[in-house]
Amino acid sequence: MTAARRERQGAILRLIQERELATQAELAEALHEAGYEAVQTTVSRDIHELGLRKVRGSGGRLVYAPPGAPDTDTVRELAQILRRTALSVEANEHLVVILTPRGLAAALADAIDDAHHPLVLGTIAGENTIFVAPHEGVSGARLRDELRTHLLEGAA
């Protein structure tokens, strides 16, 4: 990879984190404003190489995001399934344990993994129990509190 390509792709990652860009044309224009010349085919190739994906932005439109970025639709779906299936959410220093009715743990664990939550490293599900591992530097208590906020959303 050339230095120019690496620099341009770094600029793309910075730009999509600074503002919501929904199209290749918007991304190419933002690159141009930042001092990079890139035609649509170059931008398309960079999007593919960087593994960018579209997620629902704050304004409701689909915008580019880096791989693993949380999608507000997916996070909303996670909150809904947590409210429907989680019986309890507890933690120790390094792990969160979620209890569900028998047979529902795998579906909830899949939803947690699919949400790409920035605090979650991964899950392991049994029949009615899920172990949720927080990312490095995140305590089990912090992740537990974050997941519990989803349980309370929409509650009156």
N, CA, C and O of each residue as an XYZ file, in Angstrom:
624
protein
N       0.858     -1.174      0.000
C       0.000      0.000      0.000
C       0.902      1.234      0.000
O       1.870      1.318      0.755
N       0.566      2.169     -0.848
C       1.368      3.381     -0.947
C       1.097      4.294      0.244
O       0.067      4.187      0.910
N       2.044      5.193      0.494
C       1.891      6.148      1.585
C       0.686      7.060      1.337
O      -0.038      7.406      2.270
N       0.476      7.448      0.077
C      -0.652      8.321     -0.255
C      -1.984      7.623      0.023
O      -2.909      8.235      0.556
N      -2.076      6.348     -0.339
C      -3.312      5.603     -0.098
C      -3.565      5.447      1.401
O      -4.689      5.624      1.871
N      -2.514      5.115      2.144
C      -2.628      4.944      3.594
C      -3.074      6.265      4.246
O      -3.925      6.269      5.135
N      -2.492      7.380      3.794
C      -2.848      8.687      4.327
C      -4.301      9.044      3.984
O      -5.034      9.554      4.832
N      -4.709      8.777      2.745
C      -6.081      9.066      2.310
C      -7.076      8.224      3.110
O      -8.108      8.734      3.547
N      -6.772      6.948      3.302
C      -7.671      6.087      4.061
C      -7.742      6.511      5.530
O      -8.796      6.403      6.157
N      -6.632      6.987      6.074
C      -6.661      7.532      7.435
C      -7.562      8.757      7.499
O      -8.298      8.945      8.467
N      -7.499      9.593      6.458
C      -8.364     10.775      6.391
C      -9.830     10.359      6.312
O     -10.685     10.981      6.942
N     -10.124      9.317      5.545
C     -11.505      8.830      5.439
C     -12.023      8.410      6.810
O     -13.139      8.762      7.190
N     -11.216      7.661      7.548
C     -11.641      7.214      8.875
C     -11.879      8.401      9.808
O     -12.834      8.392     10.585
N     -11.033      9.409      9.739
C     -11.239     10.606     10.566
C     -12.514     11.338     10.153
O     -13.303     11.750     11.003
N     -12.711     11.496      8.850
C     -13.880     12.234      8.347
C     -15.197     11.578      8.748
O     -16.132     12.269      9.152
N     -15.281     10.250      8.642
C     -16.558      9.592      8.968
C     -16.828      9.597     10.469
O     -17.965      9.406     10.899
N     -15.785      9.814     11.261
C     -16.011      9.929     12.701
C     -16.385     11.361     13.085
O     -17.073     11.582     14.082
N     -15.929     12.332     12.289
C     -16.216     13.739     12.576
C     -17.595     14.166     12.100
O     -18.237     15.005     12.731
N     -18.059     13.592     10.984
C     -19.358     13.987     10.444
C     -20.037     12.812      9.760
O     -19.401     11.821      9.401
N     -21.323     12.946      9.593
C     -22.100     11.882      8.981
C     -22.081     12.035      7.467
O     -22.620     12.998      6.921
N     -21.455     11.079      6.799
C     -21.345     11.074      5.341
C     -22.086      9.855      4.816
O     -21.787      8.721      5.192
N     -23.062     10.104      3.935
C     -23.968      9.037      3.522
C     -23.670      8.459      2.150
O     -24.088      7.339      1.859
N     -22.956      9.193      1.291
C     -22.733      8.716     -0.074
C     -21.257      8.803     -0.431
O     -20.479      9.505      0.216
N     -20.894      8.077     -1.473
C     -19.522      8.161     -1.957
C     -19.210      9.575     -2.430
O     -18.090     10.056     -2.259
N     -20.199     10.243     -3.026
C     -19.992     11.619     -3.486
C     -19.719     12.551     -2.306
O     -18.839     13.408     -2.383
N     -20.474     12.386     -1.213
C     -20.239     13.205     -0.019
C     -18.851     12.943      0.547
O     -18.160     13.870      0.971
N     -18.449     11.681      0.552
C     -17.128     11.319      1.060
C     -16.029     11.892      0.172
O     -15.035     12.414      0.678
N     -16.195     11.802     -1.143
C     -15.215     12.361     -2.081
C     -15.108     13.876     -1.897
O     -14.007     14.425     -1.927
N     -16.242     14.553     -1.708
C     -16.246     16.005     -1.491
C     -15.536     16.363     -0.192
O     -14.760     17.318     -0.148
N     -15.798     15.600      0.865
C     -15.141     15.843      2.152
C     -13.632     15.632      2.031
O     -12.849     16.380      2.616
N     -13.226     14.613      1.273
C     -11.798     14.391      1.032
C     -11.193     15.575      0.283
O     -10.105     16.040      0.622
N     -11.900     16.058     -0.730
C     -11.433     17.196     -1.513
C     -11.251     18.419     -0.607
O     -10.239     19.115     -0.689
N     -12.238     18.673      0.256
C     -12.152     19.800      1.195
C     -10.970     19.646      2.153
O     -10.401     20.638      2.610
N     -10.602     18.389      2.455
C      -9.477     18.124      3.355
C      -8.135     18.105      2.614
O      -7.083     17.884      3.214
N      -8.193     18.345      1.281
C      -6.947     18.427      0.521
C      -6.527     17.155     -0.184
O      -5.377     17.036     -0.607
N      -7.440     16.196     -0.321
C      -7.126     14.941     -1.006
C      -7.921     14.876     -2.302
O      -9.108     15.201     -2.329
N      -7.271     14.462     -3.358
C      -7.950     14.268     -4.634
C      -8.286     12.786     -4.761
O      -7.395     11.940     -4.680
N      -9.552     12.467     -4.959
C      -9.971     11.076     -5.098
C     -11.224     11.026     -5.962
O     -12.210     11.710     -5.685
N     -11.175     10.216     -7.002
C     -12.346     10.017     -7.851
C     -13.243      8.963     -7.208
O     -12.843      8.283     -6.263
N     -14.453      8.839     -7.730
C     -15.444      7.932     -7.152
C     -14.923      6.502     -7.081
O     -15.157      5.822     -6.082
N     -14.229      6.025     -8.102
C     -13.741      4.637     -8.074
C     -12.710      4.433     -6.964
O     -12.660      3.370     -6.347
N     -11.894      5.448     -6.715
C     -10.913      5.365     -5.624
C     -11.622      5.319     -4.281
O     -11.273      4.521     -3.411
N     -12.617      6.177     -4.120
C     -13.386      6.201     -2.869
C     -14.090      4.860     -2.667
O     -14.116      4.336     -1.554
N     -14.655      4.308     -3.730
C     -15.331      3.017     -3.652
C     -14.365      1.922     -3.194
O     -14.694      1.113     -2.327
N     -13.172      1.911     -3.788
C     -12.165      0.910     -3.408
C     -11.741      1.104     -1.950
O     -11.592      0.131     -1.211
N     -11.548      2.366     -1.536
C     -11.155      2.629     -0.148
C     -12.228      2.165      0.827
O     -11.909      1.588      1.867
N     -13.495      2.409      0.504
C     -14.601      1.967      1.359
C     -14.545      0.450      1.537
O     -14.694     -0.064      2.646
N     -14.328     -0.248      0.437
C     -14.250     -1.710      0.486
C     -13.042     -2.164      1.309
O     -13.173     -3.023      2.181
N     -11.875     -1.596      1.037
C     -10.654     -2.008      1.741
C     -10.718     -1.714      3.238
O     -10.189     -2.477      4.046
N     -11.361     -0.618      3.603
C     -11.475     -0.258      5.017
C     -12.579     -1.034      5.732
O     -12.652     -1.031      6.961
N     -13.436     -1.698      4.958
C     -14.530     -2.462      5.560
C     -15.604     -1.572      6.150
O     -16.274     -1.958      7.108
N     -15.777     -0.362      5.578
C     -16.808      0.537      6.092
C     -18.178     -0.075      5.890
O     -18.400     -0.848      4.958
N     -19.085      0.279      6.769
C     -20.452     -0.196      6.649
C     -21.392      0.966      6.855
O     -20.989      2.025      7.334
N     -22.636      0.770      6.495
C     -23.654      1.804      6.678
C     -24.414      1.501      7.966
O     -24.842      0.374      8.214
N     -24.564      2.544      8.770
C     -25.359      2.446      9.993
C     -26.321      3.622     10.026
O     -26.126      4.609      9.316
N     -27.341      3.522     10.833
C     -28.311      4.599     10.956
C     -27.667      5.717     11.770
O     -27.264      5.496     12.912
N     -27.568      6.908     11.196
C     -26.986      8.061     11.870
C     -27.983      8.743     12.783
O     -29.140      8.332     12.866
N     -27.537      9.784     13.466
C     -28.393     10.483     14.417
C     -29.588     11.142     13.735
O     -30.641     11.304     14.352
N     -29.433     11.521     12.470
C     -30.539     12.127     11.741
C     -31.464     11.125     11.086
O     -32.445     11.511     10.450
N     -31.169      9.843     11.231
C     -32.008      8.801     10.671
C     -31.545      8.262      9.332
O     -32.048      7.231      8.885
N     -30.587      8.937      8.665
C     -30.130      8.412      7.379
C     -28.976      7.438      7.581
O     -28.292      7.456      8.604
N     -28.779      6.593      6.583
C     -27.684      5.642      6.630
C     -26.399      6.363      6.278
O     -26.318      7.048      5.259
N     -25.379      6.205      7.139
C     -24.100      6.878      6.957
C     -22.960      5.877      7.111
O     -23.132      4.809      7.698
N     -21.790      6.237      6.574
C     -20.631      5.362      6.678
C     -20.107      5.334      8.108
O     -20.104      6.345      8.810
N     -19.661      4.143      8.523
C     -19.077      3.951      9.845
C     -17.972      2.909      9.731
O     -18.000      2.064      8.836
N     -17.001      2.969     10.636
C     -15.943      1.953     10.609
C     -16.492      0.587     10.994
O     -17.557      0.500     11.605
N     -15.779     -0.482     10.646
C     -16.239     -1.819     11.037
C     -16.409     -1.886     12.557
O     -15.590     -1.357     13.307
N     -17.460     -2.530     12.989
C     -17.690     -2.693     14.423
C     -18.391     -1.531     15.089
O     -18.687     -1.606     16.281
N     -18.670     -0.460     14.368
C     -19.372      0.679     14.962
C     -20.807      0.276     15.272
O     -21.434     -0.444     14.494
N     -21.332      0.739     16.411
C     -22.708      0.379     16.734
C     -23.697      1.075     15.817
O     -23.513      2.235     15.448
N     -24.726      0.368     15.463
C     -25.809      0.883     14.628
C     -26.979      1.195     15.563
O     -27.387      0.337     16.345
N     -27.519      2.410     15.490
C     -28.591      2.778     16.420
C     -29.800      1.868     16.289
O     -30.474      1.607     17.286
N     -30.099      1.370     15.076
C     -31.205      0.428     14.913
C     -30.919     -0.867     15.670
O     -31.793     -1.406     16.349
N     -29.690     -1.357     15.548
C     -29.306     -2.602     16.208
C     -29.303     -2.428     17.720
O     -29.727     -3.324     18.450
N     -28.826     -1.276     18.193
C     -28.826     -1.017     19.633
C     -30.266     -0.933     20.148
O     -30.560     -1.419     21.240
N     -31.153     -0.328     19.379
C     -32.573     -0.247     19.761
C     -33.171     -1.654     19.818
O     -33.926     -1.973     20.736
N     -32.833     -2.491     18.839
C     -33.318     -3.882     18.846
C     -32.775     -4.630     20.058
O     -33.488     -5.423     20.674
N     -31.504     -4.375     20.401
C     -30.914     -5.011     21.578
C     -31.692     -4.606     22.831
O     -31.993     -5.452     23.673
N     -32.018     -3.330     22.958
C     -32.778     -2.863     24.123
C     -34.122     -3.578     24.205
O     -34.559     -3.966     25.289
N     -34.772     -3.748     23.065
C     -36.082     -4.412     23.055
C     -35.970     -5.873     23.482
O     -36.770     -6.343     24.291
N     -34.989     -6.592     22.947
C     -34.872     -8.010     23.305
C     -34.407     -8.167     24.749
O     -34.799     -9.123     25.419
N     -33.574     -7.243     25.242
C     -33.184     -7.290     26.656
C     -34.412     -7.138     27.549
O     -34.581     -7.880     28.517
N     -35.269     -6.168     27.216
C     -36.481     -5.960     28.019
C     -37.392     -7.178     27.995
O     -38.025     -7.500     29.000
N     -37.463     -7.862     26.849
C     -38.356     -9.020     26.721
C     -37.792    -10.280     27.370
O     -38.563    -11.116     27.841
N     -36.470    -10.441     27.410
C     -35.926    -11.740     27.797
C     -35.051    -11.756     29.048
O     -34.954    -12.798     29.697
N     -34.414    -10.653     29.409
C     -33.502    -10.684     30.556
C     -34.278    -10.673     31.862
O     -35.107     -9.795     32.100
N     -34.001    -11.648     32.697
C     -34.608    -11.700     34.026
C     -33.744    -10.956     35.035
O     -34.260    -10.318     35.952
N     -32.410    -11.041     34.860
C     -31.494    -10.317     35.741
C     -30.177    -10.084     35.020
O     -29.800    -10.826     34.113
N     -29.487     -9.032     35.451
C     -28.166     -8.692     34.919
C     -27.285     -8.408     36.126
O     -27.501     -7.427     36.837
N     -26.302     -9.252     36.361
C     -25.397     -9.121     37.506
C     -23.955     -9.130     37.001
O     -23.686     -9.509     35.862
N     -23.033     -8.705     37.868
C     -21.635     -8.642     37.438
C     -20.683     -8.856     38.605
O     -21.033     -8.652     39.767
N     -19.476     -9.270     38.262
C     -18.349     -9.193     39.180
C     -17.338     -8.255     38.522
O     -17.703     -7.501     37.620
N     -16.106     -8.285     38.945
C     -15.116     -7.365     38.378
C     -14.938     -7.527     36.869
O     -14.743     -6.544     36.155
N     -15.005     -8.769     36.386
C     -14.585     -9.039     35.009
C     -15.647     -9.640     34.103
O     -15.364     -9.916     32.937
N     -16.854     -9.851     34.598
C     -17.833    -10.584     33.814
C     -19.243    -10.153     34.181
O     -19.531     -9.826     35.332
N     -20.119    -10.159     33.179
C     -21.539     -9.897     33.411
C     -22.285    -11.206     33.157
O     -21.980    -11.930     32.209
N     -23.249    -11.498     33.999
C     -24.071    -12.693     33.844
C     -25.522    -12.253     33.693
O     -26.066    -11.537     34.534
N     -26.135    -12.701     32.595
C     -27.534    -12.385     32.332
C     -28.325    -13.682     32.397
O     -27.963    -14.673     31.762
N     -29.401    -13.670     33.164
C     -30.294    -14.831     33.233
C     -31.538    -14.554     32.406
O     -32.080    -13.448     32.424
N     -31.984    -15.576     31.678
C     -33.180    -15.488     30.833
C     -34.066    -16.694     31.130
O     -33.626    -17.637     31.788
N     -35.299    -16.672     30.657
C     -36.086    -17.905     30.717
C     -35.385    -18.996     29.886
O     -34.670    -18.697     28.930
N     -35.601    -20.240     30.264
C     -34.963    -21.365     29.580
C     -35.203    -21.302     28.073
O     -36.330    -21.122     27.611
N     -34.120    -21.455     27.324
C     -34.194    -21.500     25.869
C     -34.011    -20.162     25.166
O     -33.965    -20.126     23.937
N     -33.906    -19.054     25.911
C     -33.810    -17.746     25.275
C     -32.419    -17.119     25.329
O     -32.199    -16.056     24.748
N     -31.487    -17.759     26.013
C     -30.161    -17.160     26.183
C     -29.418    -17.004     24.852
O     -28.783    -15.975     24.620
N     -29.488    -17.997     23.989
C     -28.737    -17.929     22.719
C     -29.219    -16.768     21.849
O     -28.405    -16.073     21.241
N     -30.530    -16.555     21.783
C     -31.065    -15.457     20.967
C     -30.616    -14.103     21.517
O     -30.261    -13.211     20.747
N     -30.628    -13.946     22.830
C     -30.187    -12.686     23.425
C     -28.685    -12.494     23.224
O     -28.235    -11.388     22.925
N     -27.916    -13.556     23.387
C     -26.463    -13.453     23.168
C     -26.162    -13.054     21.726
O     -25.275    -12.235     21.483
N     -26.894    -13.627     20.769
C     -26.721    -13.239     19.361
C     -27.016    -11.756     19.166
O     -26.286    -11.065     18.455
N     -28.085    -11.263     19.795
C     -28.440     -9.848     19.672
C     -27.355     -8.951     20.264
O     -27.040     -7.900     19.707
N     -26.787     -9.369     21.390
C     -25.703     -8.599     22.011
C     -24.495     -8.565     21.076
O     -23.902     -7.507     20.865
N     -24.132     -9.710     20.521
C     -22.993     -9.766     19.598
C     -23.253     -8.953     18.333
O     -22.368     -8.241     17.859
N     -24.468     -9.058     17.784
C     -24.809     -8.340     16.549
C     -24.828     -6.825     16.736
O     -24.633     -6.084     15.773
N     -25.060     -6.355     17.971
C     -25.121     -4.920     18.234
C     -23.738     -4.275     18.188
O     -23.639     -3.052     18.091
N     -22.684     -5.059     18.254
C     -21.315     -4.521     18.251
C     -21.173     -3.414     19.291
O     -20.583     -2.367     19.025
N     -21.717     -3.658     20.464
C     -21.662     -2.668     21.531
C     -20.202     -2.385     21.872
O     -19.422     -3.324     22.031
N     -19.815     -1.125     21.987
C     -18.400     -0.798     22.202
C     -17.829     -1.291     23.530
O     -16.609     -1.360     23.672
N     -18.660     -1.631     24.492
C     -18.163     -2.124     25.775
C     -18.071     -3.645     25.831
O     -17.491     -4.193     26.768
N     -18.646     -4.343     24.826
C     -18.742     -5.803     24.856
C     -17.680     -6.445     23.970
O     -17.561     -6.120     22.789
N     -16.908     -7.362     24.557
C     -15.949     -8.143     23.786
C     -16.644     -9.334     23.138
O     -16.403     -9.629     21.967
N     -17.510    -10.025     23.892
C     -18.221    -11.169     23.335
C     -19.083    -11.845     24.382
O     -19.096    -11.464     25.552
N     -19.805    -12.863     23.926
C     -20.727    -13.572     24.806
C     -20.556    -15.081     24.667
O     -20.051    -15.588     23.666
N     -20.996    -15.772     25.710
C     -21.129    -17.229     25.679
C     -22.493    -17.537     26.284
O     -22.804    -17.082     27.385
N     -23.309    -18.309     25.565
C     -24.668    -18.570     26.029
C     -24.875    -20.050     26.306
O     -24.392    -20.918     25.579
N     -25.603    -20.304     27.372
C     -26.091    -21.639     27.670
C     -27.582    -21.664     27.397
O     -28.068    -20.960     26.512
N     -28.305    -22.467     28.149
C     -29.749    -22.592     27.972
C     -30.495    -21.363     28.494
O     -31.422    -20.866     27.854
N     -30.073    -20.878     29.671
C     -30.747    -19.726     30.267
C     -29.776    -18.724     30.902
O     -30.191    -17.844     31.655
N     -28.498    -18.862     30.596
C     -27.471    -18.001     31.182
C     -26.512    -17.523     30.100
O     -26.107    -18.285     29.221
N     -26.159    -16.247     30.184
C     -25.194    -15.676     29.243
C     -24.058    -15.066     30.038
O     -24.292    -14.311     30.981
N     -22.823    -15.388     29.663
C     -21.648    -14.706     30.177
C     -21.273    -13.659     29.145
O     -21.079    -13.973     27.971
N     -21.171    -12.417     29.585
C     -20.803    -11.321     28.698
C     -19.451    -10.787     29.161
O     -19.309    -10.326     30.294
N     -18.464    -10.854     28.273
C     -17.126    -10.369     28.598
C     -16.983     -8.920     28.137
O     -17.204     -8.615     26.965
N     -16.614     -8.029     29.059
C     -16.392     -6.642     28.662
C     -15.048     -6.496     27.936
O     -14.142     -7.312     28.103
N     -14.947     -5.444     27.132
C     -13.668     -5.124     26.491
C     -12.638     -4.804     27.560
O     -12.987     -4.446     28.684
N     -11.377     -4.933     27.207
C     -10.285     -4.598     28.118
C     -10.447     -3.162     28.603
O     -10.736     -2.258     27.818
N     -10.259     -2.966     29.898
C     -10.386     -1.645     30.486
C     -11.796     -1.296     30.926
O     -12.018     -0.236     31.512
N     -12.759     -2.180     30.648
C     -14.151     -1.955     31.042
C     -14.475     -2.932     32.165
O     -14.291     -4.140     32.017
N     -14.951     -2.413     33.276
C     -15.282     -3.299     34.392
C     -16.617     -3.998     34.140
O     -17.458     -3.531     33.372
N     -16.774     -5.115     34.806
C     -18.052     -5.819     34.723
C     -19.191     -4.948     35.222
O     -20.286     -4.973     34.661
N     -18.939     -4.174     36.278
C     -19.976     -3.307     36.839
C     -20.391     -2.229     35.839
O     -21.578     -1.926     35.716
N     -19.433     -1.653     35.128
C     -19.772     -0.617     34.144
C     -20.638     -1.191     33.026
O     -21.631     -0.583     32.625
N     -20.251     -2.379     32.522
C     -21.029     -3.011     31.465
C     -22.413     -3.409     31.980
O     -23.408     -3.232     31.276
N     -22.484     -3.942     33.197
C     -23.785     -4.298     33.795
C     -24.690     -3.072     33.844
O     -25.858     -3.140     33.462
N     -24.145     -1.950     34.315
C     -24.949     -0.730     34.421
C     -25.419     -0.262     33.044
O     -26.554      0.191     32.900
N     -24.558     -0.369     32.036
C     -24.930      0.013     30.672
C     -26.058     -0.877     30.154
O     -27.023     -0.377     29.577
N     -25.946     -2.181     30.352
C     -26.991     -3.097     29.889
C     -28.291     -2.877     30.657
O     -29.373     -2.983     30.079
N     -28.202     -2.579     31.926
C     -29.413     -2.314     32.712
C     -30.128     -1.060     32.227
O     -31.353     -0.986     32.328
N     -29.405     -0.069     31.704
C     -30.079      1.122     31.190
C     -31.017      0.751     30.051
O     -32.077      1.358     29.897
N     -30.631     -0.255     29.242
C     -31.504     -0.704     28.158
C     -32.772     -1.362     28.699
O     -33.836     -1.280     28.086
N     -32.647     -2.009     29.844
C     -33.826     -2.643     30.465
C     -34.837     -1.597     30.910
O     -36.041     -1.854     30.919
N     -34.349     -0.425     31.279
C     -35.224      0.620     31.820
C     -35.787      1.537     30.743
O     -36.751      2.258     30.997
N     -35.196      1.525     29.526
C     -35.689      2.402     28.464
C     -37.150      2.069     28.151
O     -37.513      0.908     27.962
N     -37.946      3.077     28.103
C     -39.350      2.888     27.759
C     -40.205      2.441     28.913
O     -41.423      2.337     28.769
N     -39.596      2.169     30.078
C     -40.381      1.768     31.236
C     -41.007      3.004     31.874
O     -40.365      4.050     31.971
N     -42.226      2.886     32.296
C     -42.911      4.046     32.908
C     -42.967      3.893     34.395
O     -43.501      4.760     35.086
